[in-house]
Amino acid sequence: MNLISKSEIAKFYKGKMLSKLYWIYYLKYPNYWPEIYRIIKRQIHNSNHKNYQKNVSDTEVMRKSALSWCKENAISNIQAISLLFGSDSRILDPRAVYPEIFNAAEQRVNECPIKMGGQANLELIFTVCKLGGIKNALETGVAYGWSTLVILLALNNVEGSCLHSVDLPYMKRRSENYVGIVIPDGLLGKWTLHKGADKDIIPKIYKRYGPFSFIHYDSDKTYAGRLWAYKKLWPLLERGGFFVSDDISDNTAFFEFSQDIQKFPIVVFNNNKYQGIIIK
Ligand SMILES: C[S@@+](CC[C@H](N)C(=O)[O-])C[C@H]1O[C@@H](n2cnc3c(N)ncnc32)[C@H](O)[C@@H]1O
């Protein structure tokens, strides 16, 4: 029988402990301190095995119910665009319009040493921003910056337009130096990146900028995080504006939020995931 040595066990626990202390690196950035406090609180709460198990099973039940709601209601990008802008409208593919920008962007991602979250529904975002005549946009969740890139491309020739983005880096991976790397220098003029967690940044944006005609949500994917942010973002959207959220089948937050505000959302299925759109 192969017995595990005491030193191996100690190494295992040391590794586990250290992996929980990833936030120490960010103590030098004051704008991340409130999030670090929340991480520590969460770690203490989850260190109780029962709390952790309950969280996991609640999440699984919600995910199944959200997924079946999405499956029942989903339509394609093309159908969504014709619902929103009329049957003559066509979905626009930003890759086909700007192939060189996308090739350069892909090269930057391939050379990036840190792996980050995947792309949102770029065709949908680009088309809504273009056909919706968007001027003032807000998004949460940047990572490499694909959604940022297509919003900025759509706003490029629109006078007085701008995009505000909120992003908290992947703390465990130390991604902060690579956030938004796909965005070429020529598009940076209309872009403001607010570094920090939704919970700390959105209330400040609320006071200083807006209203927005387009809001894209793609950051904190937890049920509580989404519900909190959806409710804070909604008043920032102007009447007739577009509210788009990615990955809505993760849990029931988007479904519950749309019921709360008494709006029937458009559910889109694209690239094996679901997005929700609500018009205010
Ligand atoms: C899925 S990625 C965004 C992808 C991006 N929209 C795109 O299309 O390329 C999610 C991003 O949100 C950030 N994030 C996660 N939780 C956050 C929070 N509470 N506040 C702000 N950003 C958060 C992640 O670190 C990551 O950069």
The ligand as a MOL file (V3000), in Angstrom:
LIG
                    3D

  0  0  0     0  0            999 V3000
M  V30 BEGIN CTAB
M  V30 COUNTS 27 29 0 0 0
M  V30 BEGIN ATOM
M  V30 1 C -16.6690 36.8820 -19.3690 0
M  V30 2 S -15.4950 38.1190 -19.0470 0 CHG=1
M  V30 3 C -16.0240 39.4520 -20.0520 0
M  V30 4 C -15.8890 39.1700 -21.5110 0
M  V30 5 C -16.0840 40.3900 -22.3950 0
M  V30 6 N -17.3880 40.9800 -22.2150 0
M  V30 7 C -15.8590 40.0250 -23.8380 0
M  V30 8 O -16.8250 39.9640 -24.6250 0
M  V30 9 O -14.6900 39.7980 -24.1840 0 CHG=-1
M  V30 10 C -15.9290 38.6590 -17.4440 0
M  V30 11 C -15.0930 39.8090 -16.9010 0
M  V30 12 O -15.7790 40.3750 -15.7800 0
M  V30 13 C -14.8730 40.5180 -14.6920 0
M  V30 14 N -15.6180 40.4600 -13.4360 0
M  V30 15 C -15.9600 39.3650 -12.7000 0
M  V30 16 N -16.6140 39.7250 -11.5970 0
M  V30 17 C -16.7060 41.0770 -11.6140 0
M  V30 18 C -17.2730 42.0420 -10.7350 0
M  V30 19 N -17.8710 41.6890 -9.5970 0
M  V30 20 N -17.1830 43.3420 -11.0750 0
M  V30 21 C -16.5960 43.7380 -12.2430 0
M  V30 22 N -16.0240 42.8560 -13.1100 0
M  V30 23 C -16.0770 41.5550 -12.8030 0
M  V30 24 C -13.9060 39.3390 -14.8900 0
M  V30 25 O -12.7190 39.4840 -14.1680 0
M  V30 26 C -13.7190 39.4000 -16.3960 0
M  V30 27 O -12.7340 40.3360 -16.7410 0
M  V30 END ATOM
M  V30 BEGIN BOND
M  V30 1 1 1 2
M  V30 2 1 2 3
M  V30 3 1 2 10
M  V30 4 1 3 4
M  V30 5 1 4 5
M  V30 6 1 5 6
M  V30 7 1 5 7
M  V30 8 2 7 8
M  V30 9 1 7 9
M  V30 10 1 10 11
M  V30 11 1 11 12
M  V30 12 1 11 26
M  V30 13 1 12 13
M  V30 14 1 13 14
M  V30 15 1 13 24
M  V30 16 1 14 15
M  V30 17 1 14 23
M  V30 18 2 15 16
M  V30 19 1 16 17
M  V30 20 1 17 18
M  V30 21 2 17 23
M  V30 22 1 18 19
M  V30 23 2 18 20
M  V30 24 1 20 21
M  V30 25 2 21 22
M  V30 26 1 22 23
M  V30 27 1 24 25
M  V30 28 1 24 26
M  V30 29 1 26 27
M  V30 END BOND
M  V30 END CTAB
M  END
